[in-house]
Amino acid sequence: MRVRLKRWLFLVHRWLGVVLCAFFAMWFVSGVVMMYVGYPKLTAAERLQHLPPLGDGAGLLSPHSALQAAGVDGPLKELRLAAARGGRPVYLAVQQAAAPEAGQRRRAAPGGGTVVIDAASGRRLQGVDTEVALASAAAFAGPTSPQAAVHDLGTVQEDAFTHSRGLDAHRPLHRIAVADTHGTWLYVSSLTGEVVRDATRSERLWNYAGAWIHWLYPFRGNVFDRWWTDIVNWLSIAGIAAAVAGTVVGVMRWRFRRPYRSGARSPYPGRMMRWHHVSGLVFAGFTITWIFSGLMSMNPWRIFDTGAAPLRADALQGAPLRPGPQDAAPAVLLAAAGTGTRELRWTPVLGTLVVQAWSPGGRPRLLRSTDAQPHAVDEGQLRSFAAGLLAAPVARIDHLSAYDFHYYDRAEHTMTGGNDMPLPVLRVVFSDPQASWVHIDPATGTVLGRIDAGRRASRWLFAMLHSWDWLPLLERRPMWDAVLVLLSLGGTALSLTGVVIGWRRLVLKWRGAREHWKPARSMAKQDTLGLKTPSQ
């Protein structure tokens, strides 16, 4: 029984390794690339930096007048004003989605239900054509890049740099090339006319050696798309099996006490086999950890979904988002907000309709919607209202003035970076079955995010084990870089030696098969030519 188990371990490691070591090497090398160049995305800070200033707002309708002229009624989910469509100021109103029927899940994509309204006339704007897309791209590129410096590359439903599900509501996308020094491509929404993604030449090129190949995106956006998740999951599971079997075999073959006759601890005389054995013993643990945590990044079979009830988003609002005739016009708000304001966002906070005035490189200024006077959120009242976010008692509310293991910031290019992670922040801990934590910005009164027991498990099993998102390392770069690059080089050495060994074995098998079939082919040829006698 023991001999049979040992043989199976050898066979599993050998033949799975022949197939998977190339994937291992690809994952390690592309992972190092991703440490410095992430998958293209347009962060909130980039978007604000490139939006044209709203100016003084002269001639722009108040939100109530614009919504009334466009025939938009009822409470809204979101309302903002920005020069986001062809460089023209527009209101972007997101209507409340209808409640799903019993037994149905809500599947609306982010951005769905958005109505675009011309801020000067109140006219609904529909149909983003090439001319509007080019104007949006030119405005995004800035005054130093006139419209002649942008040209249309056609529309795409999905390409190598737009696989993100957050773009679904904006498809098809207008792809615009900018004649700048970075060779930038801009993707413009066919729904709103906004630029929703940018990708420089450097990002595009490095992504073919980074995120695009690391996440097996060659299987996305084509006939394999429906099986992409299963492909990634099962390759990872097979990789774990190959690595675990190899680790067991490696330990069994290593002489810890008495060396082999050659004097070596490893029985393999060949350089590649010996290096594969040694590097496997040293780096197998990290390899298994990274493959496993990569699998966890896929949330396989939704193991981290807890079925928690959705947050009652209106709990902190205290009133519906429905601007009235008493609310100030943009000119009044912009005069109070100051020059350089890129976007105004209307949101109810604790029963008061507040306008967030956003400028590049900073936190928003809060103004009362009625008279544009500065507004401050009462933290005590905010704590009281926060209890209504879930139908469960509040265990405690923590005031965080520094990042910790579950609330922290990452570099913009990383998978979890580029989000608004201000400090200080309130953490509301609920005593619900899912042990939910809700983070709230006390300066704006908005919910920043929610994590429950499943998301915290994912934090450990994915972000911690895969990216080493551990604050003592992240805050002491380049220590983090040195550790991950060193371990990745070890994993790459383990994988590449496996590739060479596997290739050599396949070549030997192929040559052996050819030698075996040579006599049979010769006999068949003689028979065909009539050279064999009946006695033969």
TAURFEN-V412788 format. One record per residue. N is the residue number from 1. RES is the residue in three letters. SS is DSSP state (alpha for helix, beta for strand, coil for the rest). PHI is phi in whole degrees, 0 to 359 (NA if undefined). PSI is psi in degrees with one decimal (NA if undefined). Layout:
BEGIN
[[N,RES,SS,PHI,PSI] [N,RES,SS,PHI,PSI]]
END
This chain:
BEGIN
[[1,MET,coil,NA,-43.4] [2,ARG,alpha,295,-39.5] [3,VAL,alpha,295,-40.7] [4,ARG,alpha,294,-42.0] [5,LEU,alpha,297,-42.3] [6,LYS,alpha,298,-41.3] [7,ARG,alpha,297,-42.3] [8,TRP,alpha,295,-38.3] [9,LEU,alpha,299,-43.6] [10,PHE,alpha,298,-45.8] [11,LEU,alpha,294,-43.6] [12,VAL,alpha,298,-47.6] [13,HIS,alpha,295,-41.8] [14,ARG,alpha,296,-52.7] [15,TRP,alpha,276,-32.5] [16,LEU,alpha,293,-38.2] [17,GLY,alpha,297,-38.4] [18,VAL,alpha,303,-40.6] [19,VAL,alpha,279,-39.6] [20,LEU,alpha,263,-17.1] [21,CYS,alpha,299,-31.6] [22,ALA,alpha,295,-38.4] [23,PHE,alpha,293,-41.0] [24,PHE,alpha,302,-49.2] [25,ALA,alpha,299,-41.4] [26,MET,alpha,297,-41.6] [27,TRP,alpha,294,-40.7] [28,PHE,alpha,293,-47.1] [29,VAL,alpha,294,-45.7] [30,SER,alpha,293,-29.5] [31,GLY,alpha,296,-37.9] [32,VAL,alpha,294,-40.5] [33,VAL,alpha,300,-41.7] [34,MET,alpha,292,-18.2] [35,MET,coil,297,-23.0] [36,TYR,coil,236,-22.0] [37,VAL,coil,228,114.2] [38,GLY,coil,267,176.1] [39,TYR,coil,294,137.2] [40,PRO,coil,305,137.1] [41,LYS,coil,202,158.3] [42,LEU,coil,255,106.3] [43,THR,coil,284,163.8] [44,ALA,alpha,300,-38.9] [45,ALA,alpha,293,-42.3] [46,GLU,alpha,298,-43.5] [47,ARG,alpha,299,-46.3] [48,LEU,alpha,296,-36.7] [49,GLN,alpha,297,-34.7] [50,HIS,alpha,262,-13.2] [51,LEU,coil,294,136.8] [52,PRO,beta,295,145.0] [53,PRO,coil,299,148.8] [54,LEU,coil,282,-11.9] [55,GLY,coil,73,-144.8] [56,ASP,coil,266,-4.0] [57,GLY,coil,75,11.1] [58,ALA,coil,297,133.8] [59,GLY,coil,84,0.8] [60,LEU,coil,268,138.7] [61,LEU,coil,289,153.4] [62,SER,coil,292,159.0] [63,PRO,alpha,301,-38.1] [64,HIS,alpha,297,-45.0] [65,SER,alpha,294,-40.4] [66,ALA,alpha,294,-43.2] [67,LEU,alpha,293,-38.2] [68,GLN,alpha,294,-43.0] [69,ALA,alpha,295,-32.7] [70,ALA,alpha,275,-5.5] [71,GLY,coil,74,28.5] [72,VAL,coil,262,117.9] [73,ASP,coil,235,166.3] [74,GLY,coil,88,163.5] [75,PRO,coil,296,147.7] [76,LEU,beta,253,158.7] [77,LYS,beta,272,-32.0] [78,GLU,beta,204,144.5] [79,LEU,beta,213,126.4] [80,ARG,beta,215,158.5] [81,LEU,beta,235,125.9] [82,ALA,beta,203,154.9] [83,ALA,beta,276,66.2] [84,ALA,beta,256,-8.6] [85,ARG,beta,239,103.0] [86,GLY,coil,64,22.4] [87,GLY,coil,80,4.1] [88,ARG,beta,261,141.6] [89,PRO,beta,292,128.0] [90,VAL,beta,224,149.1] [91,TYR,beta,272,134.1] [92,LEU,beta,245,106.5] [93,ALA,beta,252,121.2] [94,VAL,beta,259,117.0] [95,GLN,beta,280,152.4] [96,GLN,coil,295,131.0] [97,ALA,coil,288,144.4] [98,ALA,coil,294,143.6] [99,ALA,coil,296,136.5] [100,PRO,coil,293,150.2] [101,GLU,coil,291,162.9] [102,ALA,coil,303,132.7] [103,GLY,coil,84,-3.7] [104,GLN,coil,252,147.1] [105,ARG,coil,262,145.5] [106,ARG,coil,285,125.3] [107,ARG,coil,239,14.5] [108,ALA,coil,298,134.2] [109,ALA,coil,282,152.7] [110,PRO,coil,304,134.2] [111,GLY,coil,92,-12.6] [112,GLY,coil,295,148.8] [113,GLY,coil,78,14.0] [114,THR,beta,280,131.5] [115,VAL,beta,251,128.0] [116,VAL,beta,258,124.5] [117,ILE,beta,236,128.6] [118,ASP,beta,296,122.9] [119,ALA,coil,288,-17.1] [120,ALA,coil,270,-34.5] [121,SER,coil,247,-18.8] [122,GLY,coil,80,10.5] [123,ARG,coil,276,138.2] [124,ARG,beta,291,136.4] [125,LEU,coil,249,126.7] [126,GLN,coil,224,160.7] [127,GLY,coil,70,89.7] [128,VAL,coil,275,105.3] [129,ASP,coil,269,-178.0] [130,THR,alpha,298,-37.9] [131,GLU,alpha,297,-44.8] [132,VAL,alpha,295,-41.3] [133,ALA,alpha,297,-41.2] [134,LEU,alpha,295,-39.7] [135,ALA,alpha,294,-39.4] [136,SER,alpha,296,-42.5] [137,ALA,alpha,295,-40.8] [138,ALA,alpha,295,-40.6] [139,ALA,alpha,294,-37.8] [140,PHE,alpha,293,-40.2] [141,ALA,alpha,294,-27.5] [142,GLY,coil,107,169.1] [143,PRO,coil,295,-21.5] [144,THR,coil,280,-6.9] [145,SER,coil,240,90.5] [146,PRO,coil,295,165.8] [147,GLN,alpha,302,-26.3] [148,ALA,alpha,295,-17.4] [149,ALA,alpha,272,5.0] [150,VAL,beta,238,144.5] [151,HIS,beta,217,151.7] [152,ASP,beta,281,135.2] [153,LEU,beta,251,12.1] [154,GLY,beta,91,177.4] [155,THR,beta,260,147.3] [156,VAL,beta,228,141.6] [157,GLN,coil,283,-42.1] [158,GLU,coil,195,134.0] [159,ASP,coil,227,-169.3] [160,ALA,coil,298,-19.6] [161,PHE,coil,245,9.6] [162,THR,coil,226,39.0] [163,HIS,coil,282,-10.1] [164,SER,coil,299,133.1] [165,ARG,alpha,294,-22.8] [166,GLY,alpha,294,-12.9] [167,LEU,alpha,266,-1.3] [168,ASP,alpha,303,-39.8] [169,ALA,alpha,291,-17.5] [170,HIS,alpha,261,-0.8] [171,ARG,coil,280,148.7] [172,PRO,coil,289,158.6] [173,LEU,beta,252,136.8] [174,HIS,beta,279,123.3] [175,ARG,beta,259,118.9] [176,ILE,beta,240,131.6] [177,ALA,beta,265,135.2] [178,VAL,beta,252,130.9] [179,ALA,coil,276,61.2] [180,ASP,coil,251,179.2] [181,THR,coil,291,-17.2] [182,HIS,coil,265,-4.3] [183,GLY,coil,59,46.7] [184,THR,coil,284,139.8] [185,TRP,beta,254,134.4] [186,LEU,beta,246,140.6] [187,TYR,beta,248,122.8] [188,VAL,beta,250,133.4] [189,SER,beta,293,133.5] [190,SER,coil,279,-6.5] [191,LEU,coil,270,-47.6] [192,THR,coil,246,-18.2] [193,GLY,coil,84,5.1] [194,GLU,coil,278,151.6] [195,VAL,beta,284,122.5] [196,VAL,beta,246,-7.4] [197,ARG,beta,200,145.5] [198,ASP,beta,229,149.2] [199,ALA,beta,212,113.8] [200,THR,coil,282,165.7] [201,ARG,alpha,302,-43.0] [202,SER,alpha,298,-44.7] [203,GLU,alpha,299,-43.1] [204,ARG,alpha,296,-45.8] [205,LEU,alpha,294,-47.5] [206,TRP,alpha,293,-27.1] [207,ASN,alpha,292,-26.9] [208,TYR,alpha,292,-22.4] [209,ALA,coil,257,1.0] [210,GLY,coil,238,-113.5] [211,ALA,alpha,299,-37.3] [212,TRP,alpha,299,-43.2] [213,ILE,alpha,274,-29.8] [214,HIS,alpha,296,-41.2] [215,TRP,coil,268,13.1] [216,LEU,coil,54,42.8] [217,TYR,alpha,291,-12.4] [218,PRO,alpha,303,-18.8] [219,PHE,alpha,266,7.1] [220,ARG,coil,256,149.6] [221,GLY,coil,71,21.3] [222,ASN,coil,215,-160.0] [223,VAL,coil,295,-19.3] [224,PHE,coil,271,-1.9] [225,ASP,alpha,304,-42.3] [226,ARG,alpha,293,-19.8] [227,TRP,alpha,254,5.2] [228,TRP,alpha,303,-47.4] [229,THR,alpha,301,-45.7] [230,ASP,alpha,295,-37.5] [231,ILE,alpha,299,-48.1] [232,VAL,alpha,296,-45.0] [233,ASN,alpha,298,-49.4] [234,TRP,alpha,285,-31.2] [235,LEU,alpha,296,-39.4] [236,SER,alpha,294,-43.1] [237,ILE,alpha,296,-43.9] [238,ALA,alpha,297,-38.0] [239,GLY,alpha,296,-39.9] [240,ILE,alpha,297,-44.0] [241,ALA,alpha,299,-44.3] [242,ALA,alpha,296,-42.6] [243,ALA,alpha,290,-40.2] [244,VAL,alpha,294,-45.2] [245,ALA,alpha,299,-41.6] [246,GLY,alpha,295,-36.8] [247,THR,alpha,295,-44.3] [248,VAL,alpha,297,-46.2] [249,VAL,alpha,298,-42.3] [250,GLY,alpha,298,-41.4] [251,VAL,alpha,293,-40.0] [252,MET,alpha,296,-33.6] [253,ARG,alpha,272,-10.8] [254,TRP,coil,272,130.8] [255,ARG,coil,270,103.7] [256,PHE,coil,280,-35.4] [257,ARG,coil,261,-57.5] [258,ARG,coil,243,122.1] [259,PRO,coil,291,167.6] [260,TYR,coil,289,173.6] [261,ARG,coil,302,-30.0] [262,SER,coil,289,-12.2] [263,GLY,coil,92,-5.1] [264,ALA,coil,267,157.0] [265,ARG,coil,277,-24.1] [266,SER,coil,260,138.9] [267,PRO,coil,281,-6.0] [268,TYR,coil,270,120.4] [269,PRO,coil,282,-30.6] [270,GLY,coil,291,145.6] [271,ARG,alpha,297,-45.3] [272,MET,alpha,295,-45.5] [273,MET,alpha,296,-40.1] [274,ARG,alpha,294,-44.7] [275,TRP,alpha,294,-35.5] [276,HIS,alpha,295,-40.9] [277,HIS,alpha,297,-49.4] [278,VAL,alpha,293,-48.8] [279,SER,alpha,296,-30.7] [280,GLY,alpha,294,-41.8] [281,LEU,alpha,294,-34.9] [282,VAL,alpha,280,-42.8] [283,PHE,alpha,249,3.3] [284,ALA,alpha,298,-39.3] [285,GLY,alpha,300,-44.1] [286,PHE,alpha,292,-37.5] [287,THR,alpha,297,-47.4] [288,ILE,alpha,298,-41.7] [289,THR,alpha,299,-44.1] [290,TRP,alpha,290,-37.6] [291,ILE,alpha,292,-43.2] [292,PHE,alpha,297,-46.6] [293,SER,alpha,292,-30.3] [294,GLY,alpha,296,-38.9] [295,LEU,alpha,298,-40.9] [296,MET,alpha,296,-27.6] [297,SER,alpha,297,-22.3] [298,MET,coil,276,-3.8] [299,ASN,coil,48,58.6] [300,PRO,alpha,300,131.9] [301,TRP,alpha,52,28.7] [302,ARG,alpha,55,42.6] [303,ILE,coil,290,-19.8] [304,PHE,coil,265,-2.1] [305,ASP,coil,280,125.4] [306,THR,coil,258,-6.9] [307,GLY,coil,72,26.2] [308,ALA,coil,293,146.6] [309,ALA,coil,294,144.9] [310,PRO,coil,293,154.4] [311,LEU,coil,292,146.6] [312,ARG,coil,277,90.4] [313,ALA,alpha,301,-29.1] [314,ASP,alpha,280,-2.2] [315,ALA,alpha,297,-41.6] [316,LEU,coil,278,-17.3] [317,GLN,coil,284,-45.1] [318,GLY,coil,75,-3.5] [319,ALA,coil,195,153.9] [320,PRO,coil,287,155.2] [321,LEU,beta,277,96.0] [322,ARG,coil,211,89.0] [323,PRO,coil,301,142.9] [324,GLY,coil,243,179.0] [325,PRO,coil,295,-16.6] [326,GLN,coil,279,-9.9] [327,ASP,coil,281,142.2] [328,ALA,coil,291,153.2] [329,ALA,coil,283,159.2] [330,PRO,alpha,306,-34.7] [331,ALA,alpha,300,-40.1] [332,VAL,alpha,291,-42.8] [333,LEU,alpha,294,-42.0] [334,LEU,alpha,290,-30.8] [335,ALA,alpha,295,-36.6] [336,ALA,alpha,282,-32.2] [337,ALA,alpha,285,-28.3] [338,GLY,coil,99,166.5] [339,THR,coil,290,155.3] [340,GLY,coil,87,2.8] [341,THR,coil,292,131.0] [342,ARG,coil,259,-28.6] [343,GLU,beta,206,141.6] [344,LEU,beta,247,133.4] [345,ARG,beta,233,124.6] [346,TRP,beta,268,130.8] [347,THR,beta,206,132.5] [348,PRO,beta,286,136.3] [349,VAL,beta,227,114.0] [350,LEU,coil,53,40.0] [351,GLY,coil,90,-3.1] [352,THR,beta,245,130.4] [353,LEU,beta,282,118.3] [354,VAL,beta,243,148.4] [355,VAL,beta,248,125.7] [356,GLN,beta,267,120.2] [357,ALA,beta,260,111.7] [358,TRP,beta,258,132.6] [359,SER,coil,234,162.1] [360,PRO,coil,295,142.8] [361,GLY,coil,74,27.6] [362,GLY,coil,193,179.3] [363,ARG,coil,277,157.6] [364,PRO,coil,285,153.6] [365,ARG,beta,269,135.0] [366,LEU,beta,261,127.5] [367,LEU,beta,232,143.0] [368,ARG,beta,291,136.4] [369,SER,coil,293,-27.0] [370,THR,coil,280,-41.9] [371,ASP,coil,231,5.8] [372,ALA,coil,63,20.9] [373,GLN,coil,280,149.4] [374,PRO,beta,303,142.8] [375,HIS,coil,234,137.0] [376,ALA,coil,239,136.0] [377,VAL,coil,278,130.2] [378,ASP,coil,281,113.1] [379,GLU,alpha,294,-36.3] [380,GLY,alpha,297,-44.4] [381,GLN,alpha,294,-36.9] [382,LEU,alpha,298,-41.6] [383,ARG,alpha,298,-39.0] [384,SER,alpha,293,-44.7] [385,PHE,alpha,292,-30.0] [386,ALA,alpha,297,-24.6] [387,ALA,alpha,297,-20.7] [388,GLY,alpha,274,1.4] [389,LEU,alpha,293,-29.4] [390,LEU,coil,223,153.4] [391,ALA,coil,276,60.4] [392,ALA,coil,207,151.7] [393,PRO,coil,292,151.7] [394,VAL,beta,271,122.6] [395,ALA,beta,284,-42.4] [396,ARG,beta,190,164.4] [397,ILE,beta,233,119.0] [398,ASP,beta,261,144.9] [399,HIS,beta,253,107.3] [400,LEU,beta,265,124.6] [401,SER,coil,251,-0.2] [402,ALA,coil,214,156.5] [403,TYR,coil,292,151.0] [404,ASP,coil,225,-166.3] [405,PHE,coil,297,-31.8] [406,HIS,coil,255,-12.3] [407,TYR,coil,229,105.5] [408,TYR,coil,204,166.1] [409,ASP,coil,251,144.9] [410,ARG,coil,237,164.5] [411,ALA,coil,301,149.1] [412,GLU,coil,302,-35.1] [413,HIS,coil,282,-11.6] [414,THR,coil,282,168.2] [415,MET,coil,300,-40.0] [416,THR,coil,256,7.3] [417,GLY,coil,270,174.6] [418,GLY,coil,84,4.2] [419,ASN,coil,267,160.7] [420,ASP,coil,282,109.4] [421,MET,coil,234,70.1] [422,PRO,coil,284,163.9] [423,LEU,coil,227,145.3] [424,PRO,coil,287,171.4] [425,VAL,beta,214,150.5] [426,LEU,beta,263,134.1] [427,ARG,beta,248,113.0] [428,VAL,beta,264,115.4] [429,VAL,beta,260,117.3] [430,PHE,beta,261,152.5] [431,SER,coil,262,45.9] [432,ASP,coil,272,165.8] [433,PRO,coil,302,-27.1] [434,GLN,coil,270,1.1] [435,ALA,coil,52,57.8] [436,SER,coil,283,141.7] [437,TRP,beta,241,133.4] [438,VAL,beta,239,127.5] [439,HIS,beta,260,131.5] [440,ILE,beta,232,136.8] [441,ASP,beta,278,111.9] [442,PRO,coil,291,-17.8] [443,ALA,coil,283,-32.8] [444,THR,coil,245,-14.0] [445,GLY,coil,74,22.1] [446,THR,beta,252,149.2] [447,VAL,beta,283,126.7] [448,LEU,beta,268,-26.2] [449,GLY,beta,169,169.4] [450,ARG,beta,221,136.3] [451,ILE,beta,229,140.3] [452,ASP,coil,241,-167.8] [453,ALA,alpha,300,-37.3] [454,GLY,alpha,294,-43.1] [455,ARG,alpha,292,-33.9] [456,ARG,alpha,290,-35.2] [457,ALA,alpha,296,-40.5] [458,SER,alpha,297,-36.1] [459,ARG,alpha,301,-42.1] [460,TRP,alpha,287,-49.5] [461,LEU,alpha,280,-20.7] [462,PHE,alpha,250,-71.7] [463,ALA,alpha,299,-41.2] [464,MET,alpha,288,-49.3] [465,LEU,alpha,283,-28.0] [466,HIS,alpha,268,-46.5] [467,SER,alpha,254,-1.9] [468,TRP,coil,54,48.5] [469,ASP,coil,284,74.1] [470,TRP,coil,238,118.6] [471,LEU,alpha,307,-42.3] [472,PRO,alpha,303,-28.8] [473,LEU,alpha,275,-46.8] [474,LEU,alpha,300,-32.9] [475,GLU,coil,275,-1.6] [476,ARG,coil,232,48.5] [477,ARG,coil,289,142.9] [478,PRO,coil,267,21.3] [479,MET,alpha,300,-44.4] [480,TRP,alpha,302,-45.8] [481,ASP,alpha,300,-46.4] [482,ALA,alpha,298,-43.4] [483,VAL,alpha,296,-48.7] [484,LEU,alpha,290,-38.1] [485,VAL,alpha,293,-42.9] [486,LEU,alpha,299,-47.5] [487,LEU,alpha,294,-36.5] [488,SER,alpha,294,-38.0] [489,LEU,alpha,295,-38.9] [490,GLY,alpha,297,-44.3] [491,GLY,alpha,296,-36.4] [492,THR,alpha,294,-42.1] [493,ALA,alpha,298,-44.4] [494,LEU,alpha,302,-44.0] [495,SER,alpha,288,-44.2] [496,LEU,alpha,292,-37.8] [497,THR,alpha,297,-35.9] [498,GLY,alpha,295,-37.4] [499,VAL,alpha,297,-46.1] [500,VAL,alpha,297,-45.0] [501,ILE,alpha,298,-45.0] [502,GLY,alpha,298,-41.7] [503,TRP,alpha,297,-45.0] [504,ARG,alpha,298,-40.5] [505,ARG,alpha,295,-41.3] [506,LEU,alpha,296,-39.7] [507,VAL,alpha,296,-43.7] [508,LEU,alpha,297,-41.0] [509,LYS,alpha,298,-40.8] [510,TRP,alpha,294,-43.6] [511,ARG,alpha,295,-40.9] [512,GLY,alpha,297,-40.1] [513,ALA,alpha,295,-39.8] [514,ARG,alpha,296,-43.6] [515,GLU,alpha,296,-36.6] [516,HIS,alpha,294,-37.4] [517,TRP,alpha,272,-9.0] [518,LYS,alpha,300,-50.9] [519,PRO,alpha,299,-38.8] [520,ALA,alpha,296,-41.9] [521,ARG,alpha,294,-37.0] [522,SER,alpha,295,-43.8] [523,MET,alpha,297,-41.2] [524,ALA,alpha,295,-37.3] [525,LYS,alpha,294,-43.0] [526,GLN,alpha,298,-41.5] [527,ASP,alpha,297,-39.2] [528,THR,alpha,294,-36.4] [529,LEU,alpha,276,-2.8] [530,GLY,coil,76,24.1] [531,LEU,coil,274,-13.2] [532,LYS,coil,267,136.4] [533,THR,coil,273,161.7] [534,PRO,coil,302,-34.2] [535,SER,coil,292,-24.9] [536,GLN,coil,287,NA]]
END
